[in-house]
Amino acid sequence: MKSKLITLALVALAIIAVVLKYQTYVTHPWTRDALVRANIIEVTPRVTGPITKIYVADNTMVTAGQLLFEIDDRIYLAAYEKAQATLAQAEVQVQRARNELQRMTALEKKTPGAVPVITLNNLTDDVDAAVANVAAAAAGVENAKLDLEFTKVYASKDGYITNFNVAEGAHVVANQPVVALIDSDSFWIEGFFQETDLEHVHAGDTASITLMSYPDQPLQGKVVSLGYGIAQTDGATSQQMLPTVNPNFEWIRLAQRIPVKIKVQILPEQVELRVGTTASVMITPQARG
């Protein structure tokens, strides 16, 4: 009899443990499908030309405003000097037009009728046109100055230079990315949770994060936001302008996975986050009234 009671007690404890584990599983959503993410800035030159000097190496830390590389500036320096000369010529034309207008205006005052009204109007228009040419030339100088400045490419954020596979002498093209800059202040964890788990996930909830690369260094985070949409293949228009519908089994309904953005609270010095690496996340819901 005593042995039966012990057996029943052990069975009851096992059932209670299973129930508690199931409740924890239900109320503490967990996923192994999580990734380290960060904002990635494509470093893109604004002008075209060969690289003459590189100041950073691949996979290194840079600070905002740090010079990354230089592009041959000789063409742009010549264009800047030419624009300055054009501006100087335009300013001379303004002064010449004003002098002519003043001379004719003075003559008309001294001898009324000596200068036709249409001539004075034309001279006034010449002054206005010359002033407009100065403004256009000044804009040309500013544009040439910017192009000259753009031959030096700087880091826009603190972060990590990666996939830098160009060398001095390589020809870069304006508005074509050259290298990636990972913003070091923007790292987050993106966990993909089944839609059936979202009832227990809210912004502000605590998240326990385990990086696959640092399994013995658990991290703490906070849920920042939940995604409001994911792409769907069903219903997309095919090349024949017909909707694409994938076959499925009527008795199986797979839960969709929704991205949840999580910000790491404290990052230990010995832990380095790397974009694309894998993590596991468990959410602990906060008490709500």
C-alpha positions in Angstrom: 0.0 0.0 0.0 2.8 2.3 0.9 4.6 1.7 -2.4 1.4 2.4 -4.3 1.0 5.8 -2.5 4.6 6.6 -3.4 4.0 5.7 -7.0 0.8 7.8 -7.1 2.7 10.7 -5.6 5.4 10.5 -8.1 2.9 10.3 -11.0 1.1 13.3 -9.6 4.3 15.2 -9.3 5.2 14.3 -12.9 1.8 15.5 -14.1 2.2 18.7 -12.2 5.6 19.3 -13.6 4.4 18.6 -17.2 1.4 21.0 -16.6 3.7 23.7 -15.2 6.2 23.2 -18.1 3.3 23.5 -20.6 2.0 26.6 -19.0 5.5 28.1 -19.1 5.8 27.2 -22.8 2.4 28.8 -23.6 2.9 32.0 -21.5 6.6 32.4 -22.3 6.9 32.3 -26.1 10.2 30.9 -27.3 11.9 30.6 -30.7 15.2 29.4 -32.0 14.6 31.3 -35.2 16.2 34.7 -34.4 18.9 36.8 -36.0 21.2 39.6 -35.1 20.3 42.7 -37.2 21.6 46.2 -37.6 21.3 49.2 -39.9 23.6 48.8 -42.8 24.7 52.0 -44.6 25.9 51.6 -48.2 28.9 53.9 -48.6 28.4 55.4 -52.0 30.6 58.0 -53.7 28.9 61.0 -55.1 31.5 61.5 -57.9 33.2 59.2 -60.4 36.9 58.5 -60.7 39.8 56.3 -59.6 40.6 55.8 -55.9 43.9 57.5 -55.1 44.2 56.8 -51.3 42.5 54.4 -48.9 42.7 55.1 -45.1 40.8 52.1 -43.6 41.1 48.3 -43.8 38.3 45.8 -44.2 36.5 44.7 -41.0 37.6 47.6 -38.9 35.9 50.1 -36.6 35.5 53.7 -37.8 34.0 56.8 -36.3 31.6 59.3 -37.8 33.4 61.8 -39.9 36.5 59.6 -40.4 38.0 59.8 -43.9 37.6 56.4 -45.7 39.1 57.0 -49.1 39.9 59.7 -51.7 39.0 59.9 -55.4 41.2 61.6 -57.9 40.2 65.2 -57.6 42.2 66.7 -60.6 39.2 66.9 -62.9 37.0 68.4 -60.2 39.6 70.9 -59.2 39.8 72.1 -62.8 36.0 72.3 -63.0 36.0 74.3 -59.8 38.6 76.8 -61.1 36.7 77.1 -64.4 33.4 77.8 -62.5 35.2 80.5 -60.5 36.4 82.1 -63.7 32.9 82.0 -65.2 31.6 83.7 -62.1 34.2 86.4 -62.4 33.3 87.0 -66.1 29.6 87.2 -65.2 30.3 89.8 -62.5 32.3 91.9 -65.0 29.3 91.7 -67.4 27.0 93.0 -64.6 29.3 96.0 -64.0 29.5 96.7 -67.7 25.8 96.5 -68.1 25.2 98.8 -65.1 27.8 101.3 -66.4 26.1 101.5 -69.8 22.7 101.9 -68.2 24.0 104.7 -65.9 25.6 106.5 -68.9 22.5 106.4 -71.0 20.3 107.4 -68.0 22.5 110.4 -67.3 22.5 111.4 -71.0 18.7 111.2 -71.0 18.5 113.4 -68.0 20.9 115.9 -69.5 19.2 115.9 -72.9 15.6 114.7 -72.7 14.7 112.7 -75.7 18.3 111.9 -76.7 17.9 108.2 -75.7 14.8 106.3 -76.8 12.7 104.7 -74.0 13.1 101.3 -75.6 16.8 101.6 -75.4 16.7 102.4 -71.6 14.3 99.4 -71.2 16.7 97.1 -73.1 19.6 98.3 -71.0 17.7 97.6 -67.8 16.9 94.1 -69.1 20.6 93.6 -69.9 21.4 94.4 -66.3 18.8 92.0 -65.0 20.1 89.3 -67.3 23.6 89.9 -66.2 22.6 89.6 -62.6 20.8 86.3 -63.3 24.0 85.1 -65.0 26.0 85.9 -61.9 23.5 83.8 -59.8 23.8 80.9 -62.2 27.6 81.1 -62.2 27.6 81.3 -58.4 25.5 78.1 -58.4 28.0 76.5 -60.8 30.8 77.4 -58.4 28.9 75.9 -55.5 28.2 72.7 -57.5 31.8 72.4 -58.5 32.9 73.0 -55.0 30.6 70.2 -53.7 31.9 67.8 -56.4 35.5 68.6 -55.3 34.6 68.0 -51.6 32.8 64.7 -52.6 36.2 63.3 -53.8 36.8 62.6 -50.1 34.5 60.0 -48.7 33.8 60.0 -45.0 32.0 57.6 -42.6 28.5 58.9 -41.7 28.2 56.9 -38.6 30.2 55.1 -36.0 30.4 51.5 -37.1 32.2 48.6 -38.8 33.5 48.7 -42.4 33.0 45.3 -44.0 33.2 43.7 -47.4 35.7 46.4 -48.5 37.1 44.7 -51.6 38.6 47.7 -53.6 42.2 48.8 -53.9 43.9 52.1 -54.8 43.5 52.6 -58.5 40.1 51.0 -58.6 37.5 53.1 -60.6 34.4 53.9 -58.6 31.2 55.3 -60.2 28.9 57.9 -58.7 25.9 56.6 -56.8 27.2 53.0 -56.9 27.9 51.5 -53.5 31.5 50.6 -52.7 31.4 49.2 -49.2 29.0 48.4 -46.3 29.1 50.3 -43.0 27.3 48.6 -40.1 26.0 51.2 -37.6 27.4 50.1 -34.3 24.6 51.8 -32.3 21.8 50.1 -34.2 22.1 46.4 -33.4 18.9 44.5 -32.4 17.7 41.0 -32.3 14.9 40.0 -34.6 13.0 36.9 -33.5 10.4 35.2 -35.6 7.5 34.0 -33.5 4.5 32.0 -34.6 1.3 34.1 -34.9 -0.3 31.9 -32.2 2.3 33.2 -29.7 1.7 36.9 -30.3 -1.1 37.0 -27.7 1.7 36.8 -25.1 4.2 39.2 -26.7 4.0 42.9 -26.2 6.3 45.9 -26.5 8.2 46.3 -23.2 8.3 42.6 -22.4 11.6 41.2 -21.1 13.5 38.9 -23.5 16.2 36.3 -22.7 18.6 36.0 -25.6 21.1 33.2 -26.2 23.5 33.7 -29.1 24.7 30.6 -30.8 28.2 32.1 -30.9 28.1 32.8 -27.2 26.0 30.0 -25.6 27.3 30.7 -22.1 26.7 34.4 -22.2 22.9 35.0 -22.0 21.7 38.5 -22.8 18.8 40.5 -21.5 16.6 42.5 -23.9 13.4 44.4 -24.3 10.7 43.9 -26.9 10.6 47.1 -29.0 7.9 46.3 -31.5 6.0 43.6 -33.4 5.8 43.4 -37.1 2.5 44.3 -38.8 2.9 42.4 -42.0 4.8 39.7 -43.9 5.1 39.0 -47.6 2.7 36.5 -49.1 3.2 34.4 -52.2 -0.5 33.4 -52.7 -2.3 36.0 -54.8 0.9 37.4 -56.4 0.5 38.0 -60.2 2.4 35.6 -62.4 4.0 36.4 -65.8 0.7 35.4 -67.5 -1.2 38.0 -65.3 -2.8 35.2 -63.4 -2.7 34.9 -59.6 -0.2 32.5 -58.1 -1.7 30.1 -55.6 0.4 27.4 -53.9 -1.2 24.0 -53.2 -1.7 23.0 -49.6 -3.3 20.4 -47.4 -6.7 21.3 -46.1 -6.2 19.5 -42.8 -2.9 21.2 -42.1 -2.7 24.9 -41.3 0.8 26.2 -40.6 1.1 29.2 -38.3 2.9 32.2 -40.0 5.9 33.6 -38.3 5.9 37.3 -37.4 9.1 39.3 -36.8 9.5 40.8 -33.3 12.2 43.4 -32.7 14.2 43.2 -29.5 16.8 45.6 -28.2 19.7 44.3 -26.1 19.8 46.1 -22.8 23.4 45.5 -21.7 26.1 44.0 -23.9 29.1 42.4 -22.1 32.5 43.6 -23.3 33.5 40.1 -24.4 30.4 39.7 -26.6 30.4 41.0 -30.1 27.2 41.2 -32.1 27.5 40.3 -35.8 24.8 40.8 -38.4 23.1 37.6 -39.5 24.3 35.4 -36.7 21.7 33.1 -35.0 20.1 33.5 -31.6 17.3 31.9 -29.4 14.8 34.1 -27.6 12.3 33.6 -24.8 9.8 36.3 -23.9 8.8 36.9 -20.3 5.5 38.8 -20.4 5.2 41.8 -18.0 2.4 41.9 -15.4 -0.5 43.9 -16.8 -3.5 45.2 -14.9 
